[in-house]
Amino acid sequence: MAWLRGKLEITRTEHEDPKAVVYALAGPLTDTRECYDLLDDVRGELRDGYLRLVFDLENVVRVTSSGIGLLAACFTSAKNAGGRMSLVAVPEKTRVLLELVHLWDVLDHYPSQAEALAALRETSPE
């Protein structure tokens, strides 16, 4: 619980099969500089041809409306670039928020990174 007042920590991992980037997030997903930097990074990845994005939310401790907006902006950027975005290990409270704003049924979501990557491997970016 040390992350409640801390900053968002981001671990980025590239995968080649499928060509994807996994972002493992830890801490609060709010209106911090790290969140806005993440959006910039995602848009750069899309420009560089990484059209499959996975966000592992297992260690996210709190999400605000700004965090939901960040996920929506990443999804929109991926879709506009012809890519795909998946969420992994979504905490219950975050799932409820995504349902309230009608994003849960729009976003692909999986229990694990392995399952998300397998699904992305089977499909090409749209």
Secondary structure, DSSP 4 states (H G I P E B T S, - for coil): -GGGSS--EEEEEEEETTEEEEEEEEEEESSSHHHHHHHHHHHHHHHTT--EEEEEEEEEEEE-HHHHHHHHHHHHHHHHTT-EEEEES--HHHHHHHHHTT-TTTSEEESSHHHHHHHHHHS---
